Amino acid sequence: MQNFVCHIPTRIFFGKNQIEVLGQEVKKYGSRVLLVYGGGSIKRHGIYDAVTRVLKENGVEFWELAGVEPNPRISTVRRGIQIAREHNIDFILPVGGGSTIDCAKVIAAGFFYNGDPWDLVVRKAKIEKVLPIGAVLTLAATGSEMNSVAVITNKETNEKLGIGHPDMVPKFSILDPTYTFTVPAYQTAAGVADIMSHIFEAYFNHEKGAFVQARLAEALLKTCIKYGPIALERPDDYEARANLMWASSLALNGLLQFGTGPNKWSVHPMQHELGAYYDITHGVGLAILTPHWMRHILDDDNLYKFVQYGVNVWGIDPGKAPHEIAGEAIDRTAEFFKALGIPATLREIGIGEDKLEEMARAAVEHGGGSVGTFKPLSYEDVLSIYKAAL
Amino acid sequence: MQNFVCHIPTRIFFGKNQIEVLGQEVKKYGSRVLLVYGGGSIKRHGIYDAVTRVLKENGVEFWELAGVEPNPRISTVRRGIQIAREHNIDFILPVGGGSTIDCAKVIAAGFFYNGDPWDLVVRKAKIEKVLPIGAVLTLAATGSEMNSVAVITNKETNEKLGIGHPDMVPKFSILDPTYTFTVPAYQTAAGVADIMSHIFEAYFNHEKGAFVQARLAEALLKTCIKYGPIALERPDDYEARANLMWASSLALNGLLQFGTGPNKWSVHPMQHELGAYYDITHGVGLAILTPHWMRHILDDDNLYKFVQYGVNVWGIDPGKAPHEIAGEAIDRTAEFFKALGIPATLREIGIGEDKLEEMARAAVEHGGGSVGTFKPLSYEDVLSIYKAAL
């Protein structure tokens, strides 16, 4: 096991009606709130009403930034910073999924930076100070509610990049599984794929001494596999929504990553290029790429990891030949995503052959020469995975 | 899944040589430290030297409370408070296992209370303020390094009771697995039994919707089962010590408990009476009682949970009859503890028949009329389990 520092300061209020704590929690940090949200689904489903009611009951003033995109853009971050400065905002409250929370994080960091916030994303400038953030989660997917990272898209440069800072971690997050009852099937499925991809990015590492982390990762994968289909079948199944929601936070709050060593992600960087060039659903891109990535990298050295995955997660008979187990595990991964109703090819989501080379080049460039560390991917590897996924 | 609030603020520095951060971490909170430790094994193994060297290098003044007992006594807490007051201590630094950390927690709380600190333990007075604490862990067992609870013994009244307060959680804990290389076999085995017992106390609940928590619990049990024997065979096996150490913290930092509902423990309260009347090793008492507790409570209503345990943790063939799986799971639990070299009967650790009734009465009284909630135990139940364990 590698050395690590574990610090998970976010206070999670999990369960029904937890929104009632919002006022008291916000008031610990501020009194002039920027409410950040997306396309307005929170208005249709009563969440906006609940949030604003509790804020008003607690005498908390708020202003609004609406219209955060599914792949949140730096232009929206700029708009948020402007509103925050105009109204002397002292607390940022995203209400939504990971995109909304990510957008809020960069607004919170950009608030104190005098230049363009994109400078922070591309590391041209350092984050020095961050406004406090609290989140109300409405989608089980990104884990942004319990970590310090954000992903932002720049449509002018076709870049989708991650940025992180310890002070960007939400002070608190409210996770009410009933808020996800109305998430459409497609988004629910994409969320499950996103959670599973976060787990895979951690699980496929070469630190054989990180036994406990590997078993925890399998526990979360089993949770996704059990409850993903149930949430699609019965959108208001509380246990399914609750288990997926908590799994989404645990998958990316560090628990699976601590001690596994420096392990750069593989599938997310490839998907980030798809997301930068095409406005696709993040989890769908991940689900399409993942089985192809697995097939592409499987070799004699990492076979043991796929065998572990097949036996411990999919319950494949350990008596079978290792290559057979690995192949079956990958096939079952692809079948699972398909059964969730996720498209299996890039063409189905409107991505053709024309930009594959450009995106593969960008992925490798953003990765500093290669993508991922479990099995580092060259330009040719990435292109080959993209093509296989067409 | 039940509603819950998750807050795990302790910063964990895990791995080799993490002691080097001690100075910088202590200085965030104070400059006049009370160093708390036990019987002196930290002096024999160089840990005392490392701790005091780093403190001196950082210009941190310190005073010492040595001799904390394996079942830390309120009399030692009193002694610690006195030293802390004499020297205007502003930070408490336990270096040791759970007993030392527990003792430090109650010193930290008692420091600000004008009466006798036992009042705080028996809830005669409320904890209002607590000195900051940081821990250097030298034994994988109690999980005290990452939670807000302490267990203290009063030899005058034959009571061993738990006490908790959010401010008693360590600000940081340093977990260097190499510090546990010199833990003797018997203490190592007892530590593994303690970790497993914490997991059992959480795992055996009736909240069927807490799926993710149950799978996480199984992940930690598998870690103990894999690495317990390895740590005994090769005391300086880093991976074994590291996995056990991290499992000890995760078993009791809330991860397994969140969302499982109000679930009062069963085996610990029975063991606490043994510990209050006899100076026995905590984990050994737990290991002796656990299989008898399991056999005593197994019934048609909770059979499903034992089947889950047998199949998911011990890999017992799910095709067998449920009662057979449950029985085999309990037998394997007992055999596992025996294979670790832990005595299997109370007589072997010097406990005879004479005080069983008194202890059973005390257990039920301290539990408010019954012990545990998975299957509430009456006086007769507790006595019967004690007798079976003789």
Interface residues (C-beta under 8 A of the other chain):
Chain A: M1 Q2 N3 F4 V5 C6 H7 I8 P9 R11 I12 F13 F14 G15 K16 N17 Q18 P177 K208 G209 F211 V212 R215 L216 E218 A219 L220 K222 T223 K226 Y227 Y238 E239 A242 N243 W246 A247 L250 L255 F258 G259
Chain B: M1 Q2 N3 F4 V5 C6 H7 I8 P9 R11 I12 F13 F14 G15 K16 N17 Q18 P177 K208 G209 F211 V212 R215 L216 E218 A219 L220 K222 T223 K226 Y227 Y238 E239 A242 N243 W246 A247 L250 L255 F258 G259
